[in-house]
Amino acid sequence: ACAPYRRLHLCNKNMEKIATSTTSDTLLAEVCYAAKYEGQSIKTHYPKYDEQYPGSSFTTCTVLARSFADIGDIIRGKDLYRRDKGKRDKLEENLKDIFKNIYDEVTRGKQNGQALQERYQNDTGDFFKLREDWWTANRETVWKAITCDAPDDSKYFRGTCGGDEKTGTQAKKQCRCKKEDGRPDDQVPTYFDYVPQFLRWFE
């Protein structure tokens, strides 16, 4: 599959410059910064795309969800994009070093340190399991960042909030779900980040 235009121009430059001494909290801040900048870029350029290709059926939320999923693939070491191989390899090596620091940090902790050592005992090198866990723990915060500048009336294309396919409701404000009591929850309405990247690129 060919990489789509959005992946060629994904705004992740600050992620390429993250210090390898970074901790989990600092990494989250940098990823959220990249996500927010990407969201701003989409808000600026998507209307032009929609005007050029009317009837594409892609909503702002759908476009944001696809870039969100690409960011998730980068973090988890699953990104297939290869144009700037040197930069891509540098980013991946930086992320390995960062997750080595996070691994050392969490496995030496007094709380759950032993349990985490056992969970990640065979995960050294690429740290894929740790990276997957990190993304699972932080994807909601990253989604909040990428949708920060989404229009208030932005709706996700299907009902995925608070239930299954039959009972789920639609994310209707800034592409975000809400808690049952009506307070904003920033729940992620998309699972594109769990769809293999090459399948997303075929669309």
N, CA and C atoms as an extended XYZ file, in Angstrom:
609
Properties=species:S:1:pos:R:3:atomname:S:1:resname:S:1:resid:I:1 pbc="F F F"
N         0.841       -1.186        0.000 N   ALA     1
C         0.000        0.000        0.000 CA  ALA     1
C         0.879        1.240        0.000 C   ALA     1
N         0.421        2.293       -0.696 N   CYS     2
C         1.147        3.555       -0.714 CA  CYS     2
C         0.729        4.395        0.487 C   CYS     2
N         1.697        5.095        1.057 N   ALA     3
C         1.383        5.952        2.201 CA  ALA     3
C         0.485        7.090        1.748 C   ALA     3
N        -0.597        7.374        2.469 N   PRO     4
C        -1.487        8.469        2.089 CA  PRO     4
C        -0.844        9.820        2.355 C   PRO     4
N        -1.413       10.846        1.737 N   TYR     5
C        -0.880       12.206        1.853 CA  TYR     5
C        -0.734       12.629        3.306 C   TYR     5
N        -1.715       12.277        4.135 N   ARG     6
C        -1.676       12.720        5.535 CA  ARG     6
C        -0.444       12.196        6.254 C   ARG     6
N         0.000       10.955        5.912 N   ARG     7
C         1.169       10.386        6.592 CA  ARG     7
C         2.441       11.044        6.105 C   ARG     7
N         2.494       11.425        4.824 N   LEU     8
C         3.667       12.094        4.284 CA  LEU     8
C         3.921       13.420        4.982 C   LEU     8
N         2.861       14.041        5.470 N   HIS     9
C         2.987       15.376        6.053 CA  HIS     9
C         2.565       15.410        7.515 C   HIS     9
N         2.624       14.267        8.175 N   LEU    10
C         2.280       14.217        9.594 CA  LEU    10
C         3.222       15.115       10.385 C   LEU    10
N         2.651       15.963       11.219 N   CYS    11
C         3.449       16.955       11.964 CA  CYS    11
C         4.072       16.315       13.204 C   CYS    11
N         5.208       15.667       13.033 N   ASN    12
C         5.849       15.000       14.167 CA  ASN    12
C         7.301       15.426       14.328 C   ASN    12
N         7.655       16.623       13.814 N   LYS    13
C         9.054       17.038       13.832 CA  LYS    13
C         9.612       17.135       15.243 C   LYS    13
N         8.798       17.611       16.182 N   ASN    14
C         9.317       17.734       17.544 CA  ASN    14
C         9.615       16.367       18.149 C   ASN    14
N         8.916       15.322       17.682 N   MET    15
C         9.161       13.976       18.188 CA  MET    15
C        10.529       13.463       17.749 C   MET    15
N        11.023       13.978       16.608 N   GLU    16
C        12.339       13.563       16.128 CA  GLU    16
C        13.462       14.148       16.981 C   GLU    16
N        13.143       15.175       17.775 N   LYS    17
C        14.166       15.879       18.549 CA  LYS    17
C        14.052       15.634       20.048 C   LYS    17
N        13.203       14.682       20.444 N   ILE    18
C        13.038       14.403       21.866 CA  ILE    18
C        14.343       13.863       22.443 C   ILE    18
N        14.761       14.392       23.580 N   ALA    19
C        15.985       13.917       24.224 CA  ALA    19
C        15.813       12.471       24.664 C   ALA    19
N        16.862       11.672       24.479 N   THR    20
C        16.767       10.251       24.820 CA  THR    20
C        16.735       10.017       26.325 C   THR    20
N        16.979       11.068       27.105 N   SER    21
C        16.884       10.944       28.567 CA  SER    21
C        15.455       11.172       29.058 C   SER    21
N        14.540       11.291       28.109 N   THR    22
C        13.143       11.601       28.417 CA  THR    22
C        12.489       10.536       29.288 C   THR    22
N        11.612       10.985       30.189 N   THR    23
C        10.815       10.078       31.012 CA  THR    23
C         9.418        9.956       30.405 C   THR    23
N         8.583        9.132       31.014 N   SER    24
C         7.240        8.890       30.489 CA  SER    24
C         6.422       10.176       30.415 C   SER    24
N         6.473       10.991       31.472 N   ASP    25
C         5.679       12.223       31.487 CA  ASP    25
C         6.135       13.196       30.408 C   ASP    25
N         7.450       13.309       30.223 N   THR    26
C         7.972       14.210       29.200 CA  THR    26
C         7.612       13.707       27.811 C   THR    26
N         7.691       12.401       27.606 N   LEU    27
C         7.310       11.824       26.317 CA  LEU    27
C         5.848       12.136       26.013 C   LEU    27
N         4.989       11.985       27.002 N   LEU    28
C         3.569       12.269       26.799 CA  LEU    28
C         3.368       13.728       26.398 C   LEU    28
N         4.083       14.631       27.043 N   ALA    29
C         3.959       16.051       26.710 CA  ALA    29
C         4.377       16.310       25.266 C   ALA    29
N         5.470       15.681       24.822 N   GLU    30
C         5.956       15.875       23.457 CA  GLU    30
C         5.000       15.268       22.432 C   GLU    30
N         4.469       14.093       22.733 N   VAL    31
C         3.522       13.445       21.820 CA  VAL    31
C         2.244       14.274       21.718 C   VAL    31
N         1.791       14.806       22.840 N   CYS    32
C         0.590       15.644       22.832 CA  CYS    32
C         0.829       16.936       22.058 C   CYS    32
N         2.036       17.470       22.161 N   TYR    33
C         2.369       18.673       21.395 CA  TYR    33
C         2.295       18.373       19.903 C   TYR    33
N         2.869       17.241       19.495 N   ALA    34
C         2.821       16.841       18.084 CA  ALA    34
C         1.381       16.617       17.637 C   ALA    34
N         0.584       15.974       18.487 N   ALA    35
C        -0.815       15.694       18.152 CA  ALA    35
C        -1.617       16.991       18.021 C   ALA    35
N        -1.398       17.920       18.937 N   LYS    36
C        -2.123       19.197       18.883 CA  LYS    36
C        -1.772       19.959       17.611 C   LYS    36
N        -0.497       19.966       17.255 N   TYR    37
C        -0.055       20.663       16.044 CA  TYR    37
C        -0.646       20.004       14.805 C   TYR    37
N        -0.701       18.667       14.810 N   GLU    38
C        -1.307       17.935       13.699 CA  GLU    38
C        -2.795       18.275       13.594 C   GLU    38
N        -3.473       18.340       14.731 N   GLY    39
C        -4.886       18.694       14.730 CA  GLY    39
C        -5.132       20.089       14.177 C   GLY    39
N        -4.266       21.034       14.532 N   GLN    40
C        -4.386       22.392       14.007 CA  GLN    40
C        -4.183       22.413       12.498 C   GLN    40
N        -3.212       21.629       12.026 N   SER    41
C        -2.938       21.554       10.592 CA  SER    41
C        -4.136       20.992        9.832 C   SER    41
N        -4.748       19.949       10.388 N   ILE    42
C        -5.921       19.344        9.748 CA  ILE    42
C        -7.080       20.336        9.720 C   ILE    42
N        -7.287       21.051       10.812 N   LYS    43
C        -8.372       22.031       10.865 CA  LYS    43
C        -8.190       23.093        9.786 C   LYS    43
N        -6.935       23.464        9.519 N   THR    44
C        -6.645       24.494        8.523 CA  THR    44
C        -6.818       23.983        7.100 C   THR    44
N        -6.334       22.761        6.839 N   HIS    45
C        -6.270       22.270        5.463 CA  HIS    45
C        -7.420       21.366        5.049 C   HIS    45
N        -8.118       20.757        6.006 N   TYR    46
C        -9.181       19.821        5.634 CA  TYR    46
C       -10.309       20.478        4.840 C   TYR    46
N       -10.767       21.696        5.196 N   PRO    47
C       -11.836       22.317        4.399 CA  PRO    47
C       -11.469       22.462        2.922 C   PRO    47
N       -10.191       22.748        2.625 N   LYS    48
C        -9.750       22.857        1.231 CA  LYS    48
C        -9.853       21.503        0.536 C   LYS    48
N        -9.463       20.441        1.260 N   TYR    49
C        -9.554       19.088        0.704 CA  TYR    49
C       -11.012       18.716        0.456 C   TYR    49
N       -11.867       19.033        1.401 N   ASP    50
C       -13.282       18.684        1.287 CA  ASP    50
C       -13.933       19.425        0.128 C   ASP    50
N       -13.463       20.647       -0.111 N   GLU    51
C       -13.990       21.428       -1.235 CA  GLU    51
C       -13.509       20.856       -2.564 C   GLU    51
N       -12.260       20.368       -2.579 N   GLN    52
C       -11.691       19.811       -3.808 CA  GLN    52
C       -12.269       18.441       -4.128 C   GLN    52
N       -12.574       17.662       -3.069 N   TYR    53
C       -13.115       16.313       -3.257 CA  TYR    53
C       -14.451       16.190       -2.523 C   TYR    53
N       -15.480       16.854       -3.031 N   PRO    54
C       -16.783       16.811       -2.356 CA  PRO    54
C       -17.353       15.398       -2.350 C   PRO    54
N       -18.056       15.076       -1.287 N   GLY    55
C       -18.674       13.759       -1.214 CA  GLY    55
C       -17.736       12.660       -0.790 C   GLY    55
N       -16.553       13.012       -0.258 N   SER    56
C       -15.606       11.983        0.181 CA  SER    56
C       -16.129       11.235        1.400 C   SER    56
N       -17.082       11.825        2.084 N   SER    57
C       -17.730       11.263        3.285 CA  SER    57
C       -16.809       11.249        4.502 C   SER    57
N       -15.581       11.768        4.372 N   PHE    58
C       -14.673       11.844        5.510 CA  PHE    58
C       -14.995       13.095        6.326 C   PHE    58
N       -15.355       12.906        7.579 N   THR    59
C       -15.598       14.036        8.462 CA  THR    59
C       -14.279       14.487        9.080 C   THR    59
N       -14.297       15.661        9.698 N   THR    60
C       -13.103       16.139       10.401 CA  THR    60
C       -12.650       15.112       11.433 C   THR    60
N       -13.599       14.529       12.149 N   CYS    61
C       -13.259       13.545       13.180 CA  CYS    61
C       -12.589       12.312       12.580 C   CYS    61
N       -13.049       11.890       11.403 N   THR    62
C       -12.452       10.722       10.754 CA  THR    62
C       -11.014       11.005       10.361 C   THR    62
N       -10.769       12.187        9.812 N   VAL    63
C        -9.412       12.559        9.408 CA  VAL    63
C        -8.504       12.644       10.631 C   VAL    63
N        -9.001       13.230       11.707 N   LEU    64
C        -8.229       13.295       12.950 CA  LEU    64
C        -7.937       11.898       13.480 C   LEU    64
N        -8.914       11.006       13.388 N   ALA    65
C        -8.745        9.642       13.890 CA  ALA    65
C        -7.657        8.902       13.128 C   ALA    65
N        -7.543        9.154       11.837 N   ARG    66
C        -6.526        8.462       11.036 CA  ARG    66
C        -5.119        8.955       11.380 C   ARG    66
N        -4.973       10.257       11.580 N   SER    67
C        -3.665       10.774       12.000 CA  SER    67
C        -3.327       10.319       13.413 C   SER    67
N        -4.328       10.276       14.273 N   PHE    68
C        -4.160        9.763       15.639 CA  PHE    68
C        -3.628        8.330       15.603 C   PHE    68
N        -4.185        7.518       14.719 N   ALA    69
C        -3.744        6.128       14.597 CA  ALA    69
C        -2.312        6.046       14.088 C   ALA    69
N        -1.933        6.938       13.155 N   ASP    70
C        -0.556        6.950       12.658 CA  ASP    70
C         0.425        7.317       13.772 C   ASP    70
N         0.047        8.268       14.624 N   ILE    71
C         0.895        8.622       15.768 CA  ILE    71
C         1.051        7.417       16.686 C   ILE    71
N        -0.045        6.697       16.909 N   GLY    72
C         0.019        5.491       17.730 CA  GLY    72
C         0.960        4.450       17.157 C   GLY    72
N         0.962        4.309       15.836 N   ASP    73
C         1.867        3.346       15.198 CA  ASP    73
C         3.325        3.758       15.365 C   ASP    73
N         3.597        5.055       15.274 N   ILE    74
C         4.965        5.538       15.465 CA  ILE    74
C         5.443        5.211       16.877 C   ILE    74
N         4.622        5.512       17.862 N   ILE    75
C         4.983        5.276       19.257 CA  ILE    75
C         5.233        3.795       19.513 C   ILE    75
N         4.414        2.934       18.938 N   ARG    76
C         4.497        1.499       19.216 CA  ARG    76
C         5.470        0.756       18.311 C   ARG    76
N         6.162        1.486       17.417 N   GLY    77
C         7.139        0.851       16.544 CA  GLY    77
C         6.524        0.081       15.401 C   GLY    77
N         5.310        0.479       14.975 N   LYS    78
C         4.596       -0.237       13.912 CA  LYS    78
C         4.468        0.572       12.626 C   LYS    78
N         5.063        1.757       12.591 N   ASP    79
C         4.905        2.641       11.437 CA  ASP    79
C         5.591        2.059       10.205 C   ASP    79
N         4.890        2.051        9.062 N   LEU    80
C         5.418        1.466        7.830 CA  LEU    80
C         6.048        2.495        6.906 C   LEU    80
N         5.892        3.764        7.214 N   TYR    81
C         6.344        4.812        6.300 CA  TYR    81
C         7.869        4.841        6.225 C   TYR    81
N         8.405        4.904        4.983 N   ARG    82
C         9.848        4.752        4.806 CA  ARG    82
C        10.502        5.830        3.944 C   ARG    82
N         9.843        6.941        3.638 N   ARG    83
C        10.429        7.883        2.682 CA  ARG    83
C        11.762        8.438        3.171 C   ARG    83
N        11.760        9.095        4.324 N   ASP    84
C        13.002        9.642        4.873 CA  ASP    84
C        13.584        8.613        5.835 C   ASP    84
N        14.239        7.595        5.271 N   LYS    85
C        14.669        6.452        6.069 CA  LYS    85
C        15.573        6.868        7.229 C   LYS    85
N        16.498        7.803        6.957 N   GLY    86
C        17.408        8.226        8.014 CA  GLY    86
C        16.680        8.849        9.186 C   GLY    86
N        15.730        9.754        8.888 N   LYS    87
C        14.961       10.400        9.951 CA  LYS    87
C        14.083        9.394       10.673 C   LYS    87
N        13.483        8.497        9.890 N   ARG    88
C        12.594        7.505       10.491 CA  ARG    88
C        13.381        6.606       11.425 C   ARG    88
N        14.559        6.158       10.988 N   ASP    89
C        15.383        5.294       11.824 CA  ASP    89
C        15.860        6.029       13.072 C   ASP    89
N        16.192        7.318       12.920 N   LYS    90
C        16.639        8.110       14.069 CA  LYS    90
C        15.517        8.237       15.094 C   LYS    90
N        14.301        8.499       14.616 N   LEU    91
C        13.162        8.606       15.520 CA  LEU    91
C        12.922        7.286       16.232 C   LEU    91
N        12.986        6.187       15.501 N   GLU    92
C        12.750        4.876       16.103 CA  GLU    92
C        13.828        4.547       17.132 C   GLU    92
N        15.090        4.848       16.822 N   GLU    93
C        16.165        4.599       17.784 CA  GLU    93
C        15.993        5.471       19.028 C   GLU    93
N        15.578        6.723       18.827 N   ASN    94
C        15.317        7.600       19.970 CA  ASN    94
C        14.214        7.029       20.853 C   ASN    94
N        13.157        6.533       20.215 N   LEU    95
C        12.045        5.972       20.984 CA  LEU    95
C        12.474        4.727       21.754 C   LEU    95
N        13.337        3.915       21.163 N   LYS    96
C        13.854        2.740       21.880 CA  LYS    96
C        14.622        3.174       23.125 C   LYS    96
N        15.459        4.215       22.973 N   ASP    97
C        16.225        4.712       24.118 CA  ASP    97
C        15.300        5.292       25.189 C   ASP    97
N        14.286        6.011       24.743 N   ILE    98
C        13.330        6.599       25.686 CA  ILE    98
C        12.598        5.513       26.455 C   ILE    98
N        12.151        4.475       25.740 N   PHE    99
C        11.420        3.408       26.421 CA  PHE    99
C        12.346        2.536       27.266 C   PHE    99
N        13.643        2.549       26.971 N   LYS   100
C        14.601        1.898       27.864 CA  LYS   100
C        14.628        2.648       29.194 C   LYS   100
N        14.620        3.985       29.134 N   ASN   101
C        14.577        4.783       30.361 CA  ASN   101
C        13.280        4.555       31.131 C   ASN   101
N        12.175        4.486       30.390 N   ILE   102
C        10.885        4.249       31.041 CA  ILE   102
C        10.856        2.858       31.662 C   ILE   102
N        11.428        1.886       30.963 N   TYR   103
C        11.521        0.518       31.489 CA  TYR   103
C        12.291        0.508       32.806 C   TYR   103
N        13.453        1.177       32.815 N   ASP   104
C        14.260        1.240       34.038 CA  ASP   104
C        13.488        1.926       35.159 C   ASP   104
N        12.755        2.960       34.794 N   GLU   105
C        12.009        3.743       35.782 CA  GLU   105
C        10.899        2.913       36.430 C   GLU   105
N        10.119        2.213       35.610 N   VAL   106
C         8.959        1.499       36.166 CA  VAL   106
C         9.352        0.193       36.853 C   VAL   106
N        10.413       -0.459       36.387 N   THR   107
C        10.788       -1.741       36.995 CA  THR   107
C        11.589       -1.564       38.274 C   THR   107
N        12.095       -0.362       38.522 N   ARG   108
C        12.822       -0.094       39.762 CA  ARG   108
C        11.924        0.522       40.826 C   ARG   108
N        10.706        0.813       40.451 N   GLY   109
C         9.790        1.456       41.380 CA  GLY   109
C         9.424        0.557       42.543 C   GLY   109
N         9.152        1.183       43.674 N   LYS   110
C         8.775        0.426       44.872 CA  LYS   110
C         7.380       -0.173       44.726 C   LYS   110
N         6.546        0.493       43.933 N   GLN   111
C         5.182        0.021       43.747 CA  GLN   111
C         5.079       -0.762       42.438 C   GLN   111
N         4.781       -2.043       42.546 N   ASN   112
C         4.599       -2.928       41.384 CA  ASN   112
C         5.881       -3.173       40.594 C   ASN   112
N         7.022       -2.808       41.147 N   GLY   113
C         8.281       -2.997       40.432 CA  GLY   113
C         8.534       -4.440       40.047 C   GLY   113
N         8.329       -5.357       40.990 N   GLN   114
C         8.569       -6.772       40.727 CA  GLN   114
C         7.601       -7.307       39.675 C   GLN   114
N         6.349       -6.933       39.792 N   ALA   115
C         5.339       -7.393       38.833 CA  ALA   115
C         5.651       -6.888       37.429 C   ALA   115
N         6.119       -5.651       37.335 N   LEU   116
C         6.449       -5.086       36.032 CA  LEU   116
C         7.714       -5.710       35.466 C   LEU   116
N         8.655       -6.075       36.326 N   GLN   117
C         9.842       -6.794       35.858 CA  GLN   117
C         9.442       -8.107       35.210 C   GLN   117
N         8.506       -8.795       35.827 N   GLU   118
C         8.040      -10.065       35.279 CA  GLU   118
C         7.284       -9.857       33.970 C   GLU   118
N         6.486       -8.813       33.915 N   ARG   119
C         5.706       -8.560       32.695 CA  ARG   119
C         6.615       -8.233       31.518 C   ARG   119
N         7.668       -7.469       31.771 N   TYR   120
C         8.523       -7.002       30.682 CA  TYR   120
C         9.866       -7.720       30.616 C   TYR   120
N         9.984       -8.880       31.243 N   GLN   121
C        11.282       -9.543       31.321 CA  GLN   121
C        11.833       -9.941       29.950 C   GLN   121
N        10.961      -10.219       28.991 N   ASN   122
C        11.409      -10.593       27.646 CA  ASN   122
C        11.157       -9.480       26.638 C   ASN   122
N        11.036       -8.262       27.131 N   ASP   123
C        10.624       -7.146       26.275 CA  ASP   123
C        11.759       -6.171       25.991 C   ASP   123
N        12.985       -6.525       26.337 N   THR   124
C        14.098       -5.607       26.129 CA  THR   124
C        14.441       -5.523       24.645 C   THR   124
N        15.090       -4.423       24.267 N   GLY   125
C        15.456       -4.222       22.865 CA  GLY   125
C        14.520       -3.215       22.222 C   GLY   125
N        13.419       -3.722       21.676 N   ASP   126
C        12.436       -2.836       21.043 CA  ASP   126
C        11.359       -2.360       22.016 C   ASP   126
N        11.183       -3.086       23.112 N   PHE   127
C        10.207       -2.724       24.153 CA  PHE   127
C         8.782       -2.606       23.602 C   PHE   127
N         8.424       -3.521       22.712 N   PHE   128
C         7.109       -3.443       22.070 CA  PHE   128
C         5.955       -3.562       23.067 C   PHE   128
N         6.073       -4.449       24.036 N   LYS   129
C         4.986       -4.625       25.003 CA  LYS   129
C         4.828       -3.372       25.870 C   LYS   129
N         5.949       -2.823       26.320 N   LEU   130
C         5.904       -1.600       27.119 CA  LEU   130
C         5.328       -0.447       26.311 C   LEU   130
N         5.710       -0.363       25.059 N   ARG   131
C         5.218        0.708       24.196 CA  ARG   131
C         3.706        0.578       23.966 C   ARG   131
N         3.259       -0.648       23.815 N   GLU   132
C         1.820       -0.900       23.653 CA  GLU   132
C         1.069       -0.479       24.920 C   GLU   132
N         1.616       -0.845       26.072 N   ASP   133
C         0.982       -0.481       27.344 CA  ASP   133
C         0.971        1.035       27.542 C   ASP   133
N         2.074        1.677       27.155 N   TRP   134
C         2.156        3.135       27.292 CA  TRP   134
C         1.080        3.796       26.445 C   TRP   134
N         0.915        3.328       25.215 N   TRP   135
C        -0.091        3.909       24.325 CA  TRP   135
C        -1.496        3.681       24.874 C   TRP   135
N        -1.761        2.482       25.365 N   THR   136
C        -3.078        2.180       25.930 CA  THR   136
C        -3.392        3.108       27.098 C   THR   136
N        -2.384        3.359       27.934 N   ALA   137
C        -2.580        4.206       29.116 CA  ALA   137
C        -2.760        5.680       28.763 C   ALA   137
N        -2.193        6.104       27.621 N   ASN   138
C        -2.153        7.536       27.315 CA  ASN   138
C        -2.928        7.954       26.065 C   ASN   138
N        -3.543        7.006       25.359 N   ARG   139
C        -4.205        7.341       24.094 CA  ARG   139
C        -5.342        8.352       24.290 C   ARG   139
N        -6.027        8.271       25.424 N   GLU   140
C        -7.119        9.213       25.674 CA  GLU   140
C        -6.596       10.644       25.770 C   GLU   140
N        -5.437       10.813       26.416 N   THR   141
C        -4.841       12.147       26.540 CA  THR   141
C        -4.371       12.655       25.181 C   THR   141
N        -3.796       11.768       24.370 N   VAL   142
C        -3.347       12.153       23.028 CA  VAL   142
C        -4.547       12.524       22.160 C   VAL   142
N        -5.654       11.776       22.300 N   TRP   143
C        -6.865       12.104       21.544 CA  TRP   143
C        -7.390       13.490       21.937 C   TRP   143
N        -7.331       13.790       23.220 N   LYS   144
C        -7.763       15.110       23.676 CA  LYS   144
C        -6.900       16.194       23.034 C   LYS   144
N        -5.603       15.933       22.893 N   ALA   145
C        -4.693       16.915       22.299 CA  ALA   145
C        -4.973       17.115       20.813 C   ALA   145
N        -5.172       16.020       20.075 N   ILE   146
C        -5.347       16.150       18.624 CA  ILE   146
C        -6.698       16.765       18.272 C   ILE   146
N        -7.684       16.634       19.173 N   THR   147
C        -9.008       17.211       18.920 CA  THR   147
C        -9.206       18.550       19.627 C   THR   147
N        -8.143       19.080       20.198 N   CYS   148
C        -8.237       20.310       20.998 CA  CYS   148
C        -8.863       21.458       20.211 C   CYS   148
N        -8.507       21.580       18.926 N   ASP   149
C        -9.003       22.683       18.106 CA  ASP   149
C       -10.106       22.259       17.145 C   ASP   149
N       -10.641       21.062       17.330 N   ALA   150
C       -11.743       20.616       16.473 CA  ALA   150
C       -12.981       21.472       16.739 C   ALA   150
N       -13.753       21.776       15.709 N   PRO   151
C       -14.980       22.561       15.915 CA  PRO   151
C       -15.904       21.899       16.933 C   PRO   151
N       -16.625       22.699       17.687 N   ASP   152
C       -17.506       22.172       18.732 CA  ASP   152
C       -18.540       21.194       18.189 C   ASP   152
N       -18.969       21.410       16.938 N   ASP   153
C       -20.016       20.554       16.382 CA  ASP   153
C       -19.469       19.355       15.606 C   ASP   153
N       -18.180       19.060       15.771 N   SER   154
C       -17.576       17.931       15.052 CA  SER   154
C       -18.115       16.613       15.586 C   SER   154
N       -18.585       15.764       14.674 N   LYS   155
C       -19.178       14.484       15.056 CA  LYS   155
C       -18.391       13.331       14.448 C   LYS   155
N       -18.228       12.262       15.239 N   TYR   156
C       -17.630       11.046       14.692 CA  TYR   156
C       -18.671       10.356       13.815 C   TYR   156
N       -18.207        9.608       12.804 N   PHE   157
C       -19.129        9.135       11.772 CA  PHE   157
C       -20.044        7.992       12.215 C   PHE   157
N       -19.776        7.394       13.361 N   ARG   158
C       -20.626        6.293       13.821 CA  ARG   158
C       -20.764        6.347       15.340 C   ARG   158
N       -21.795        5.685       15.850 N   GLY   159
C       -22.014        5.665       17.287 CA  GLY   159
C       -21.128        4.652       17.975 C   GLY   159
N       -20.147        5.132       18.720 N   THR   160
C       -19.193        4.244       19.394 CA  THR   160
C       -19.055        4.561       20.878 C   THR   160
N       -19.804        5.516       21.376 N   CYS   161
C       -19.649        5.946       22.763 CA  CYS   161
C       -20.557        5.162       23.706 C   CYS   161
N       -19.975        4.614       24.753 N   GLY   162
C       -20.747        4.052       25.846 CA  GLY   162
C       -21.575        2.836       25.544 C   GLY   162
N       -21.204        2.052       24.549 N   GLY   163
C       -21.976        0.845       24.261 CA  GLY   163
C       -21.424        0.095       23.073 C   GLY   163
N       -22.171       -0.911       22.615 N   ASP   164
C       -21.738       -1.678       21.454 CA  ASP   164
C       -22.265       -0.996       20.187 C   ASP   164
N       -22.125       -1.686       19.040 N   GLU   165
C       -22.517       -1.078       17.775 CA  GLU   165
C       -24.006       -0.733       17.726 C   GLU   165
N       -24.816       -1.466       18.483 N   LYS   166
C       -26.259       -1.240       18.449 CA  LYS   166
C       -26.706       -0.145       19.417 C   LYS   166
N       -26.004       -0.029       20.544 N   THR   167
C       -26.442        0.919       21.577 CA  THR   167
C       -25.512        2.118       21.735 C   THR   167
N       -24.371        2.121       21.067 N   GLY   168
C       -23.424        3.217       21.206 CA  GLY   168
C       -23.987        4.526       20.674 C   GLY   168
N       -23.605        5.618       21.314 N   THR   169
C       -24.034        6.940       20.874 CA  THR   169
C       -22.899        7.625       20.124 C   THR   169
N       -23.237        8.681       19.414 N   GLN   170
C       -22.272        9.366       18.567 CA  GLN   170
C       -21.524       10.446       19.342 C   GLN   170
N       -20.214       10.542       19.110 N   ALA   171
C       -19.426       11.646       19.674 CA  ALA   171
C       -19.813       12.916       18.920 C   ALA   171
N       -20.396       13.875       19.614 N   LYS   172
C       -20.989       15.031       18.935 CA  LYS   172
C       -20.310       16.353       19.230 C   LYS   172
N       -19.376       16.395       20.154 N   LYS   173
C       -18.712       17.655       20.503 CA  LYS   173
C       -17.208       17.457       20.481 C   LYS   173
N       -16.540       18.120       19.547 N   GLN   174
C       -15.085       18.022       19.397 CA  GLN   174
C       -14.627       16.576       19.227 C   GLN   174
N       -15.459       15.759       18.603 N   CYS   175
C       -15.107       14.357       18.319 CA  CYS   175
C       -14.891       13.545       19.596 C   CYS   175
N       -15.481       13.958       20.701 N   ARG   176
C       -15.251       13.280       21.981 CA  ARG   176
C       -16.547       12.723       22.550 C   ARG   176
N       -16.437       11.586       23.210 N   CYS   177
C       -17.573       11.011       23.914 CA  CYS   177
C       -17.734       11.714       25.259 C   CYS   177
N       -18.847       11.446       25.931 N   LYS   178
C       -19.080       12.015       27.255 CA  LYS   178
C       -19.433       10.916       28.241 C   LYS   178
N       -19.248       11.234       29.516 N   LYS   179
C       -19.676       10.311       30.557 CA  LYS   179
C       -21.200       10.250       30.580 C   LYS   179
N       -21.707        9.235       31.219 N   GLU   180
C       -23.155        9.054       31.259 CA  GLU   180
C       -23.868       10.207       31.942 C   GLU   180
N       -23.180       10.875       32.884 N   ASP   181
C       -23.825       11.988       33.579 CA  ASP   181
C       -23.731       13.293       32.798 C   ASP   181
N       -23.132       13.228       31.617 N   GLY   182
C       -23.093       14.395       30.749 CA  GLY   182
C       -21.847       15.240       30.838 C   GLY   182
N       -20.965       14.952       31.774 N   ARG   183
C       -19.730       15.731       31.886 CA  ARG   183
C       -18.729       15.272       30.826 C   ARG   183
N       -17.966       16.213       30.234 N   PRO   184
C       -16.990       15.809       29.227 CA  PRO   184
C       -16.006       14.783       29.782 C   PRO   184
N       -15.746       13.758       29.002 N   ASP   185
C       -14.869       12.685       29.454 CA  ASP   185
C       -13.672       12.505       28.535 C   ASP   185
N       -13.753       13.062       27.314 N   ASP   186
C       -12.674       12.927       26.332 CA  ASP   186
C       -12.421       11.473       25.960 C   ASP   186
N       -13.413       10.638       26.120 N   GLN   187
C       -13.280        9.233       25.743 CA  GLN   187
C       -13.026        9.127       24.248 C   GLN   187
N       -12.107        8.276       23.859 N   VAL   188
C       -11.748        8.121       22.448 CA  VAL   188
C       -12.839        7.328       21.723 C   VAL   188
N       -13.438        7.888       20.662 N   PRO   189
C       -14.502        7.173       19.964 CA  PRO   189
C       -14.000        6.251       18.860 C   PRO   189
N       -12.695        6.288       18.581 N   THR   190
C       -12.162        5.525       17.455 CA  THR   190
C       -11.270        4.380       17.910 C   THR   190
N       -11.241        3.339       17.078 N   TYR   191
C       -10.315        2.226       17.294 CA  TYR   191
C        -9.441        2.024       16.060 C   TYR   191
N        -9.313        3.084       15.247 N   PHE   192
C        -8.456        2.998       14.068 CA  PHE   192
C        -7.020        2.642       14.451 C   PHE   192
N        -6.602        3.052       15.654 N   ASP   193
C        -5.222        2.772       16.060 CA  ASP   193
C        -4.990        1.292       16.328 C   ASP   193
N        -6.050        0.488       16.334 N   TYR   194
C        -5.903       -0.961       16.484 CA  TYR   194
C        -6.168       -1.699       15.172 C   TYR   194
N        -6.376       -0.937       14.098 N   VAL   195
C        -6.483       -1.513       12.754 CA  VAL   195
C        -5.097       -1.447       12.126 C   VAL   195
N        -4.576       -2.542       11.549 N   PRO   196
C        -3.243       -2.503       10.940 CA  PRO   196
C        -3.103       -1.336        9.962 C   PRO   196
N        -1.953       -0.675       10.020 N   GLN   197
C        -1.749        0.544        9.247 CA  GLN   197
C        -1.960        0.333        7.752 C   GLN   197
N        -1.466       -0.775        7.203 N   PHE   198
C        -1.575       -0.980        5.758 CA  PHE   198
C        -3.034       -1.107        5.321 C   PHE   198
N        -3.890       -1.613        6.193 N   LEU   199
C        -5.315       -1.704        5.860 CA  LEU   199
C        -5.958       -0.317        5.857 C   LEU   199
N        -5.550        0.535        6.788 N   ARG   200
C        -6.066        1.911        6.794 CA  ARG   200
C        -5.623        2.652        5.547 C   ARG   200
N        -4.411        2.377        5.085 N   TRP   201
C        -3.875        3.081        3.928 CA  TRP   201
C        -4.552        2.680        2.624 C   TRP   201
N        -5.179        1.513        2.581 N   PHE   202
C        -5.860        1.085        1.367 CA  PHE   202
C        -7.126        1.899        1.112 C   PHE   202
N        -7.659        2.530        2.153 N   GLU   203
C        -8.902        3.284        1.975 CA  GLU   203
C        -8.653        4.602        1.265 C   GLU   203
